[in-house]
Amino acid sequence: MEREEVVILRPETVGEGKGGEDTGRLTLGDVATAIGFGVELPEDDDVEPLARAAETLVRQGKRHIVIDLSRFDTLAPGAVEALLETHRACEAAGGRLVLAGVRDTVLEALGEAAAGLHVAADTDAALAQMRDALDAELDLQRRAAEHELDLHTVVLGPRRPSLPFTEGYRRLGPDGLPREVVRLRPTPEGLDRLATTIESLLGKKLRAFVLDLEGVSLDTDTAAALEQLRARLEDASGYLALAGLDEASRRALGEAGAATPVFEDAAQAISGVAAWIEARGSEASSGGGQGADEASFRVAEADDSGYLVHRGAKKPGRRKMAPTATLHVLTVQPEGFEALAEAITEHADRAPRLVLDLSDIGELDDTQQATLERAARTARDAGVQLWVTGIEAAALPEG
């Protein structure tokens, strides 16, 4: 990730200063450099020249902007819409606008629009916000690199997004499966473009998607459309993970979204995509589907890192699955072993990736082996990806 440049726009009364660059460069950790500019205002209470200057900077490729409003006691007519337009322009460019030094009277003038804007007490706090956001982006890139994924970010705004993808994949993993994932970042105005954008990307043979909903709330209609989109992707052998949902979005998803993987943030979702690709690679290496009377097992063992270590894949060696929090672990007690198939059926809708922990069972007898075979067939028929841990591979039933 290249070092970004954060621009601070400060108001100046005409004749008060020279305009243009007015501060030295400040280093924001490893991710950015901040530089300040003065903008002359014909009228002391007119924010619009600051907004116009910001939009000009966005067109010039500067995506991360702080506007200092500390001199303003109120906002002139049209100023709120001008700031909202600037906010949308920064978001559409994959950047961020932070309003610094916002007084209570200005916050009151912003009204409901303030909920969708990034606001800070002063420029120092605004730069800290910006640094945290850029650090998060850098962490996301590192997480993708750790999983050997090529990460693309597409911002969905009010205008049709640019999709600079060529048909086909630039890189395949050792299992021959694609290593590309698209992170979709919608603005509130861009949510209705989600389905058409994914259809376009499916046509370019992209299959793995993370929908990053930080700062965006879903209503029930959009949540229902998302479930249809997830099913469409599943039919196309694709994968959709949701990240950054607020409480309103989680309520809107409700039971209808139980089959959609949901993660706290985009970085965790990237790990979920890696687990999905790993699972597909395991299926491919095992020769695909099984006959009606056959059952397939994936053997895993938990390690101290909290990951599942997959054995038996085409490429030998240690492979990290997703953190165990992204999978469902069913710990099996001896007295509950006979009901194993029923438990898998019960959890199938909300646990499409299920780990059976047999650590408390010990060596399987003939009856338990038959029960485990039946449970594996039940999982296959229900579309559940099944892993077994806490038992040696040699102890598993044949097949």
N, C-alpha and C positions, 0 to 999 in steps of 0.2 A: 504494500500500500504506500503510495507516494505521500510525502509530507503535504498536507493541505495548507491553504492560506486563509485565515479568518480575518475578515475586514470589519473594523469598528467604524461606524459612521456617527460623527458628532455634529450637532448643529452649531452654526455660527451666524451671528447677525451680520448683515451686509456691511462691509467696511471694518468689521471687528478683527478679522484675521485674513490670512493669505489664501485660505481654501486649500484643497488638495491634502497631501500627506502632512500629518501634524504630530506623529509620534514615531518613536523608534520601533523596531521589531521586537516582539516578545515571543519567546519559545514556549509552546504548550506541550511539555513532555516530549515524547517521541513522535507525536502525530501531526503537529501543526505549528505554524508561525502566525502570530497576530500582528496586524498593522492597522493604525488608525488614520482616518481621513476626516477633514473638516468639510462640511457642506453648508454653504451660505443660504440663509433663509430670508426671502423678501419680507416676510411677516413672522414675528416671534412665535405665533401659535400655529404655524402652518407646517404640518408633518409631511405633506405630500412631496416636497422636494427631496426629503430623505428617502421616501419610498421609491421615487423615480430613480434616484441615484443607485439604490440597491438593485432595482430591476435591470439597470444598465450593467451593473457588475455581474449579475447572473448571466446575462447574454454574453459577457466577456469570459465566462467560465469560472467566476468566483461564486461558489455555492453556499458558503458558510458566512453568514453576516450577522453582526450585532448592531442594532440601532439604539443609540443612547437617547432616551426620552426624559432624562432627569430635569431638563429645563422646562418641561411642559406641565402646566397646571390643568389643562383641559385639551380637548381635541377639536379642531375646526371641522365643519361639515365636510363629509367625504373622506376624512382622514382614516376612519375605521376601515372602510372598503379598500382604501389604498394600501393599508397595512396587510389586510387579508390577501390582496392580490400579490403582494410581495412574498408573503408566507407561502402561498400556493406555488409561486415561481421557484422559490428555493426548494420546496419539497419535490416538485416535478423534476428538478435538476439533480435530485438525490442529496440535497444539502439541508440546511436548517437556518431559520431566522429566529433570533432571540431578541426580545425587547428588554432593554436594561433601564433601571432607574424609574420604573413605573410607579407613579404615586397613586394613592387611593382614588383620587378624583379622576385620573386617567383610566384606571381600572374600571371605575363606574361607567365612564363614557364608552369603554369598549363593550360593556354589557355581556351578552351571551357569547360574543365572539372571543372573549378572553379564554374560554374553556379550550379552544382549539389552538391557542397561541402559546409559544414558549416565553415565559416572563421571568425576569430576575430582578433582584433588589438593586444591583448596580453592575457596572461593567466587569468587575472582578468575578462576581457570581455568574454573570453571563458567560464569561470565558471558561469558568469551571464547568458549567453545563456543557459547553461546546466540547471541551476536552474529554468529558465523560462519554459523550456521544461518539466522538471519534475513536476513543479507546475501545468502546464496544464494537465498532466496525472492524477495528484491527483484530480484536479477539475473535470475531466471526471468521475473518480471513484465515487466522491461524488454526481455528477449529477445522475449517474445510481442508486446509493443507495437511493437518494431522491425519485426517481420514482419506487423504489422497483424492479429494474432490475438487473439481473446477466449479467455482461459485460465480454465478452471474446475478446481478441485481437489476430488476426492472421496476421502475416507479410508474404506478398507474394514476395519472392525473386526469383532469378534464379533457385533455387532448389525447389522441391516439398515440400510444407509446412507440418509440423506435425499438425495433427488435433486431439488433445487429448479429443475428445468428445464421450461420450457413447450415445447409441441410447436412445432417449426419453429425457424428461426434468427433471432436478433436482428439479425444484420448479415451482408451479403454483400459480397464483394469486387468490384472493377471487372469481373471476368470472370463475375460472377453465381454464383460458387461460395462455399460457406460459409466463414467465417473463425473458426469455433469449434473448440477442441480441449479434450478432457477429460484431465486428468492424474489417474491412479488411483494412490493410495498405499496398498497393502495392508499390514496388520499380519500377522504369522504366522497369527493366528486368522481373518483375513479373506480369505485367498487363495482359499478354496473359494467365495467369493461373487463372484468375478471374472466368470465366464461369465454368471450371471444379471443382474449389474449392467450389463454391456455390452449384453445383450439388451434390457434396459429402456431404455437410452439410445439404442439403434438405433431403438426404437419412437418415440422423441422426435426422430428424424431427425438425430441426431448420428452422425458417421462417423469422426472422427479421434481417436485415443486414444494417450496415452503412459502406459505402465506403469512407474512409478518404483519400483524394487525395492531402493532403498537400505535396508540393515538387514534385508533379508528374503532367505532362501536358498531356491532351488528344488530340489525333488527330481525324480527322473526322471519320476514319474507326473504331477506338476504341469507339468513342461516339455512332456510329450507333449500334455497338455490345452491348453497355450498354443498349440502348433502347430495343433491343430484349431480353436482360437478365431481364430487369424490367418487360416486358410483360410475360416472362416465370414465374417469381416469382408471379405476380398477378394471373396467372392461377393456381398456386400452393397455393393460399391463403397466399402469402408471401408479404414482403415489403422491398424495397430498397431505402435508402436515401443517397444522395451524400453530402459530406462536404469538405470544404477547397479547392474549385476550384479556379484556377487562371483565368485571363482574357482569355487566349488562350483556356482553357478548356470550358469556358462558350460560347465562339464563336463556338467551335467545336460542342457543344451540339445543339445550335441553336434551331429552332422550333421543331426538332425531339425529343428533350429532354424536351419539355414543360410539359409532364405528369409526369416527374420524380421529386420528392421532392428534392430541393437543399437548403442547409443550410450553413451559414457562417463558422461554425466549427463543430467538432464532438460533442461537448457538446450540441449545439442546435439540432443537429440531434438526439441525445438521447431523447430529449424532444419530437421530432417528432415521434419517435418510440413509446414512451409512449402514445401519442395521438392516434396513430393507434391502439394500443392494447386496449385502452379505448373505441374507437369507435367499435371495434369488440365485446368487452364485452357488449356494449349497444345493439348491434344487437342481440347477443345471449340472453340477458335478455328479449328482446321484443318479442322473439319467432321466430326470423328469418325473412323470406320473407313474403310479403303481397300478397293478391289476386289482381286481375287486377284492381279492382275499389277502392282499399284501399290505403291510404297514411299514411306514418309514419312521426312523428315529434320528434325531440330531443329538449328539452327546455334547454336553457343556459342563464346565466346572467353574465354580465361583472362585475368584482370587481376591487378594486383599485390596485391590484397586476398586472393587465394586463393579467390575465388568464381568461379562460372561466370556469365557475363552472357548472358542469353537474349535473342535477337532474333527478331522475327517474330511475337510474341504479339499478341493483340487490342489491348491497350493499349500504345502505343509507349513507348520509353524504357528506361532501365536497370532491370533487375530482378535481385535477388540470388537465386541458387539456394542450395542448401545448400553448406557448405564442401566442397571437393573430397574431403576425407577421408570424407565420407558417400556418395560416388559411387565407382565403379570406373573408372579411367582406363587405357585400353589404347593404348599408344604403338605406332604401326604403322611398321615399317621397310620400305624398298622390297623387300627380299628376302622379306618375310613377307606382302606384300600379297595374293598369290594365295590364301593360307590364311585370309583374313579371316573368311569365313562360318564356317569350321570353328572358329576361335578364339571367335567369338560363341557358337556352340553349346556349346563346352567350358565357357565361363564363365557360361552362362545361369542355372544354379541358384543360384550365389552372387553373381551380379552382375546383378540385375534392372534396374539403372540404369547404363548403360555409356556412357562417353565415349570416342570414337575420336579420338586425337590424330594428325592427318595432317601435322604440321609438317615432318616429314622427307621427305615424298613429293613436294612441289612440285606442278606442274600435272599434272592427271590426263589420261592418254591415253584413247582409246576403250576399250581393254581394261580399264583400271583403273576407268573409269566403270561398265562392265558388272559388274565385280567388286563395286563398292560398292553397286550396285542389288541384286545378289543377297544381299549381306551385310545390307542393310536389310530385305529380305523375310524372311531367316532370323531377324533380331531380332524382327520383328513376329510371326512364327509361334511363336517361343519365349516371347513375352510380355515381351521385353526393351525397355525404353525407351532409345532410342538418340540420343545427341547426337554431333555432329561438330565438332571444333575444329581450328584450324590451316589452314583453307582458306576461300576466299571463297565466299559463298553462290551467286554466279553460276556457280561452277565445279562445283556439284553437278549430278547427273543430273536431268532434268526429272521431275516427279511427286513 
